[in-house]
């Protein structure tokens, strides 16, 4: 059994990470995964767990939390009639296929490569958050036919490579195709479930790498999963209350800068490793 002197700091760090991710999700409507992955990486490395496959653990654990948060979010949005079930049904198979391909890809890559991928994609998301405009449009309706067959697996694949749900790619995609923002956010929560369930199922079956943090099943760290879920359930409502009490737009720009800096640091670590 791991030393209590290691487990207690690990538990404290994970609770703080979960609390921060919950507030951020409620305040800005940004999926917690994009914060959880780098936070888990820095926490685990700070505690001395430096496996060449550590990023696999961070990505898989983040996705495991998304299973729970997406169910809760879809249920909440569906009560208000905001989920577009036609979009979800049409995109479900493609997203799930992309998620499985993403899981297989992540399982074959080491931390350095996954850091470079996360850093690059997080930089793109951060730039969109910072400079994107709500009036931008690619088309007046969501893609169908061959375009949907291409886009849907790409959304699932890229999301798993970042350990995130459907918000970071799904919301901009739907917004750019003329889906109202509240409907896009609600429907993207369903994307998160389609991404997380098949990928996490696969990650639980992967052989646990040597040097992984204690109590890791496959590449999902169970204490991190449990503590983060507990804290996000507590703190997300407070973030939502803050969002109603202040203008979130300037905060979103601040978060965009923060995310860009995190992305650049991830890229730096990948290049220097």
PyMOL commands that set and color helices and strands:
alter all, ss='L'
color gray80, all
select helices_A, chain A and resi 4-28+33-46+54-79+85-107+111-131+145-162+167-176+181-205+222-245+248-272
alter helices_A, ss='H'
color red, helices_A
select strands_A, chain A and resi 216-217+220-221
alter strands_A, ss='S'
color yellow, strands_A
deselect
rebuild
show_as cartoon
